[in-house]
């Protein structure tokens, strides 16, 4: 991989339960992640999902919580800049994309995806095309991370908040507002 993408490579750690000693240290369980920014644990089904924003992929690991171990990953979605993740009670993974100013819902039972929110203008589409070219070449696109990418929204789409009330979802970001979606 290129030097630019090496800057974003990180590890995922497991922190064992505190045993009273000062020697409890985090243990790396996954390496080579490319700007892993979103993570969600599905303890009931035994999966861990990781969104790699700069790597353009969402990976799933099987988790052995007792042993503090994870499997080799499988790719559940790729091709955009996944950021923060949320899992709903219907086994759907909600994925935000700051590059696309979008929220995508992945049905983990069927593999079907659905875009439920997106801000798109001709100017943002031009910026996205340049960013995708740079990503494919292993070059940074961070200097393109500016208002033309997300306008007229309040900021880049980086998070989603699932309400306990059915049908209410909030889109959050780096701006100063929440956007309420109703389903």
Buried (B, 14 or more C-beta within 10 A) or exposed (E): EEEBBEEBBBEBEBEEEEEEEEEEEEEEBBEEBBBBBBEBBBEEEBBBBBBBBBBBBBBBBBBEEEEBEBBEBEEBBEEBBBBBBBBBEEBBBBBBBBBBBBBBBBEBEEEEBEEBBBBEBEEBEEBBEEBBEBBEEEBBBEEBBEBEBBBEBBBBBBBBBBEEEEEEBBBBBEBEEEBEBEE
